[in-house]
């Protein structure tokens, strides 16, 4: 998810990267990042801090990068096990 005020040139903005979950046993991160996205978008017109943040930053949020690990509640990527054992 890319969040920013796209009417302002993104090349002049510092970038922020937020990762919600890399390891499958990180249970809270995906929900927290989705709530952050929701909070920023719902309040960008009424909260001056959120408006400032979106006007001056290019925010990239990845709620989940390891869905198999999350589903199976294991820490490492599935392809790690496949490559390790075979």
C-alpha positions as CSV (number, residue, x, y, z in Angstrom):
1,X,0.0,0.0,0.0
2,X,1.4,3.4,-1.0
3,X,0.1,6.4,1.0
4,X,0.9,10.0,0.2
5,X,-0.6,13.1,-1.2
6,X,0.0,12.2,-4.8
7,X,-0.6,15.8,-5.9
8,X,2.9,16.6,-4.5
9,X,5.9,15.3,-6.2
10,X,7.0,12.1,-4.3
11,X,10.7,12.5,-5.4
12,X,11.0,15.4,-2.9
13,X,9.6,13.4,0.0
14,X,11.4,11.1,2.5
15,X,10.1,7.5,2.3
16,X,8.8,5.5,5.2
17,X,8.5,1.7,5.1
18,X,6.4,-0.1,7.6
19,X,6.3,-3.9,7.6
20,X,3.5,-5.6,9.6
21,X,4.7,-9.1,9.5
22,X,7.8,-10.9,8.2
23,X,7.8,-14.0,10.3
24,X,4.6,-16.1,10.6
25,X,4.6,-16.0,14.4
26,X,4.2,-12.2,14.4
27,X,0.4,-12.1,15.0
28,X,-0.3,-8.4,15.8
29,X,1.6,-6.7,13.0
30,X,-0.8,-7.3,10.1
31,X,-3.8,-6.0,12.1
32,X,-1.9,-3.0,13.4
33,X,-0.8,-2.0,9.9
34,X,-4.2,-2.3,8.4
35,X,-5.6,-0.2,11.3
36,X,-2.9,2.4,10.7
37,X,-3.9,2.6,7.0
38,X,-7.5,2.9,7.9
39,X,-6.8,5.6,10.6
40,X,-4.6,7.7,8.2
41,X,-7.1,7.5,5.3
42,X,-10.2,8.1,7.4
43,X,-8.8,11.1,9.3
44,X,-6.5,12.8,6.7
45,X,-9.0,15.6,6.2
46,X,-9.7,16.3,9.8
47,X,-6.4,15.6,11.6
48,X,-3.7,18.2,10.8
49,X,-0.9,15.8,11.8
50,X,-2.1,13.1,9.4
51,X,-2.5,15.6,6.6
52,X,1.0,16.9,7.2
53,X,2.4,13.3,7.3
54,X,0.8,12.4,4.0
55,X,1.8,15.8,2.4
56,X,5.4,15.5,3.4
57,X,6.1,11.7,3.3
58,X,5.8,8.8,0.9
59,X,4.6,5.9,3.0
60,X,4.9,2.3,2.0
61,X,3.1,-0.3,4.2
62,X,3.2,-4.1,3.7
63,X,0.8,-5.7,6.2
64,X,2.0,-9.2,5.5
65,X,4.9,-10.8,3.6
66,X,4.7,-14.4,4.8
67,X,1.0,-15.5,4.5
68,X,1.9,-19.2,4.6
69,X,3.9,-18.8,7.8
70,X,1.1,-16.7,9.3
71,X,-1.5,-19.3,8.5
72,X,0.7,-22.1,9.8
73,X,2.0,-20.0,12.8
74,X,5.6,-20.8,11.9
75,X,8.4,-18.3,11.9
76,X,10.2,-19.0,8.6
77,X,9.1,-19.0,5.0
78,X,7.8,-22.2,3.5
79,X,10.4,-22.3,0.8
80,X,13.1,-22.2,3.4
81,X,12.0,-25.6,4.6
82,X,11.6,-27.0,1.1
83,X,15.1,-25.9,0.2
84,X,16.5,-27.0,3.4
85,X,15.1,-30.6,3.4
86,X,15.2,-31.3,-0.3
